Amino acid sequence: MAASKVSLWSCVFLFSLVVALSAGEDESKEYVLTLDHSNFTETVSKHDLIVVEFYAPWCGHCKKLAPEYEKAASVLSSNDPQVILAKVDANEDGNKEIANQYEVKGFPTIKILRNGGKSVQEYKGPREADGIVEYLKKQSGPASAELKSVDDATSLIGDKKVVIVGVFPKFSGEEYENFLAVADKRRSDYEFGHTLDAKHLPRGESSVSGPLVRLFKPFDELFVDSKDFNVDALEKFIEESSVPTVTVFNNDPNNHAFVVKYFDSPLAKAMLFVNFSGESADSIKTKYQEVAEQHKGDGLVFLLGDLEASQGALQYFGLREDQVPLLIIQTTDGTKYLKPNLESDQIAPWVKDYKEGKVPPFTKSEPIPEANDEPVKVVVADSLDDMVTKSGKNVLLEFYAPWCGHCQKLAPILDEVAVSYQNDADVLIAKLDATANDIPGDAYDVKGFPTVYFRSAGGKLVQYEGDRTKQDIIDFIEKNRDKAVQQEPAKEQEPARSKPAKMSFEKTCLAM
């Protein structure tokens, strides 16, 4: 009996040990594939669907996403069909060619790659595990859902999003195939459905017969139709119809997708900021809507921002609350036109004057400082040419925002760099408040803060994207400067690394 008992407990112990080891292996297993320049192309080519995150180790947003992304990858590994999640360190020199190929301009950037990488789409879903899983399950299924009943249509077509539905007499033919092709191409941007019976659709569609495409939207006329099934024409119809005549910028998260689309538009942007709870708000909003409708298709897109939600936008432009109601038009080259403290009856004539070239551009500059004796020199719009462009010096110039935490962390490091070069007359370390000064958009591409450029004495301009340490910045300057008389600054121990997560303009505003 004793021997039997020992044998029994031995089996129980061994079983427990195996279970524990298996659990440990499961916990330590990484479901997110790590890709780099050596295996990226080969891995992507093997998958019909793979999702790739481009990240940087120093990026706070990437660090926050990492556990959620890993958790989502674990869940999606057992999905049918399986969805593969991968990541690429885009900050690694060997991987920068891949990052450039996929137009990675900020971190984290997530791309959905289909058909072995032949089709590339932006991931525009949530950043927490459950939301990632739900979003990508839809991306892995059919591009368009068949609507067989009123319940199917009701569950797909809500009152907060854009949905495109094709109505067909049969699920075959050129119109149907073109619709599915567009649905597959734009599935990361919109939801698609198709049906044989328009009576399933909301809003009294009994008289509708196919083939026809109906776009449902939560603004303006609520739906629009098209019978042009040419692929390019259908894409254009969807893109143009899914933008509100006036995009509302407030604290409602349902509007954020439309705000992003607004800022992605290649057209000139009219932005009216007003206190929505103010006495004159209703009349101003009504008149602004009328003006926007009059100029629809006229090279302008319109946004109406609530003062409470628009603090980030005002700070970005370096404007003040006492200028509200405030109308700004910004052209594609960055030129701005400004009308502060406007009244409702001034909107139409001012926009008309702008269209006719009668409004002078608004040039924003802080005063040139009388004393500029700190290690890092202050540059303003009015002194940019003299201190940087025409200075004949090697200039490291930081574009910053006073409210930017990453800029605040970088400031003492730039001070140390500037002190290292204080005896070198050929090198200047400088900073420019990009919220209070206009920046020449043809020379500097500033989409987030801090953005750092180096202009050599000979005029070569290059953006600095290295690590945010004193020695890395010094090494970069020495590598790129035009060396009349080179004086090597003393090397010191590298401080803790700090690098910003670059944010596009609309994300900056939404994040504030």
Salt bridges, closest charged atoms under 4 A:
GLU42 OE2 - LYS46 NZ 3.58
ASP93 OD1 - LYS96 NZ 3.44
GLU122 OE2 - LYS111 NZ 2.32
ASP184 OD1 - ARG187 NH1 3.25
ASP189 OD1 - LYS124 NZ 2.55
ASP189 OD2 - ARG186 NE 2.92
GLU191 OE2 - LYS138 NZ 3.95
GLU191 OE2 - LYS161 NZ 2.94
GLU205 OE1 - ARG214 NH1 1.81
GLU221 OE1 - LYS217 NZ 3.25
ASP225 OD2 - ARG214 NH2 2.39
GLU235 OE2 - LYS185 NZ 3.01
GLU235 OE1 - ARG186 NH1 3.50
GLU239 OE1 - ARG186 NH2 2.90
GLU239 OE2 - LYS261 NZ 3.13
GLU290 OE1 - LYS287 NZ 3.21
ASP298 OD2 - HIS295 ND1 3.04
ASP298 OD1 - LYS355 NZ 3.75
ASP322 OD1 - ARG320 NE 2.98
GLU356 OE2 - LYS352 NZ 2.82
GLU356 OE1 - LYS358 NZ 2.99
ASP424 OD2 - ARG481 NH1 2.90
ASP438 OD1 - LYS336 NZ 2.84
ASP467 OD2 - ARG497 NH1 3.04
ASP467 OD1 - LYS499 NZ 3.93
GLU478 OE2 - ARG481 NH1 3.36
GLU492 OE1 - LYS470 NZ 3.04
GLU494 OE2 - ARG497 NE 3.51
